[in-house]
Amino acid sequence: KPKPLKAGAFQFAAKNNVPVLPCFITMKDTDILGEDGFFVQEYTVHVSPPIYPDESLGRRERASQMMAKNAEIWKNIYETEYSMPLTYTTEKE
């Protein structure tokens, strides 16, 4: 599952008015059985179109907007590739 994004890279991009490039890796089993008895994993690297900062917004808002767009792209890739909704669960003790 996609881990929560941190603001650092988006703040640098917003400060310098440069885009960020969303990349996400998915995995699935192949038909090849490995020596360890598990199926060999196939990795797919998804590179999405760049997210450009909205120059009409302040720096903090630009960073926040780019981070939200990146998270949405990752969510769409996850749900498309794994055919299930992206949900996070936590257990309380």
N, C-alpha and C positions, 0 to 999 in steps of 0.2 A: 504494500500500500504506500501511497505517497506520504512522506513525512511532512509535518508542518514546515512551511517555508520560513526562513529568517529574513529580516528586512535588509541586511547589509548590502547585498549585491544590488538590490533594487534602489537603495539610497544612493549608491555610487552612480548607477545608471541615470537616476533622476537628476543628480547634481551635475552630471556631464552631458545631459540630454542625448544619451545614446540608448539604443534598444537592448532588450534582453532576449535571449534565444531559448525558449522552453525545450528541454530535452527530457525524455522519460524512457526508461528501459522496462520492457515486459518480458516475462518468461513463460514457457510452456514445455510440457514433456514432448519428446520425440518418440518414435517407435523403436529407438535403439536402446537396448538394455546394456548398461555399463557393467564393468567388472565387479562393481560394488553391489550389484543387484538392483540398482535404481535406474530409472529411465534418464537418459542424457537430456539436459535442459537446452532449449533453443532460446537464445536471447534476441530481442528485436529492439533496436534503438529508434525511437520516434523523435524526429526533429521537426518542430512546428515553426510556422512563420514567426518572424521577430515581433516583439511587442514594443511599440514606440511610445515614449513618454508624451503625454498631452501637455504641450508647452503653455496652455492657457491656465494650468493649475499651478499651485505652489509646489515646492520641492517635495514636501512631506506627502501631499495629496497625489502627486505623480507616482511616487514610490509605492504608496498604498494601492493605487489603481493598477499599476503593473503587476504587483504581487497578487492581487485578486484575480486578474486575468490569467496569470500563469497557473494559479491553483485551479481555476475553472478548466483550463486546457488539460492539465494533468488528470482531473476528475473525468473529463470526457474520454480521454484515452483509456484510462483504467476501466471505465464502465463498458466501453466498446470492445476492448480486447478480452475482458474476462466475463462479459455478459452478465454482470451483476452490479447492483448499486454499490457505490462506495460508502461504507459506513464504518464508524469507529466505535468500538465498545470498550468499556473499562469495567473492572470488577471492584466492588468495595468490600473490604473485609470487616 
